[in-house]
C-alpha cells in the first residue's frame, strides 16, 4: 500500500494555494477536450468552453465549483 495522491500535508496548504484546481474534485471529465467537441457512435457533442478553445475539467459547472 502507498499514498499515491498528490497534495498538501494539511488543510493550510490548500487554503493558501495559488493554483485554481489544487485539491479540486474535477468531476465527469479530467483534462481538456479540444474545442469542446467529441463524437461517440457518429453523434457529435458540444460542451461549454472554459479554457480558451477547450473544455477543461467538466467546464464551468464542474464539481470544483460546487460548495
N, C-alpha and C positions, 0 to 999 in steps of 0.2 A: 504494500500500500504506500502511496505517495501523494503529497499535496501537489497537484498539477495546475491549480488555478493561479493565474497571475493577479496579484492585488497587493493592497497595503496590509500591514500587520495590525492596524487599529482603525477605528472609525475616523480618527483625526486626519488620517491620510486622505480619505475620501472627501471629507468636508473641505479640505484645503486644496484639493486637486484643481488644476487649471485645464485639464483635458475634459471636454464635454462628455464623452462617453465612458470615462473611467468608472468602472464598477456598475455600469448600466446593464439592465436586462434588455437585450436588443429585440426580443420577440420573434415574430414569424420569419424574418429574413435577416441573416447575418451577412455583412459586407455590402457591396454595391451591385445594383442591377443596372447595367449600362443603358442609358437613355430611357430608363424606367419602363422598358418593354421586354416581354418574353413571350414565347409561344409554346403551348402544350397541345399535342394532338391536332395541330393545324389552327387552333384558336389563339389569337393574339390578345394579350392582356396588357393594359397600360396602367402604370402606377404613378402616384404623385412624385414629383422631383423635389428633393430637398438637399442635394449636394451637387450644385451646378447642374450638369446634364444627367445626373444619376439619381437613383432611388437608393438611399442609404439606411440600413438598419430599421427596416419596416416603415420608413417615411415619417412625416410629421406626426402621425398618430401612433408611433412606435411605443412599446411598453416603457421605454425610458422616460416618456413624458407623462406617465400616469402617476398620480400621487395617491 
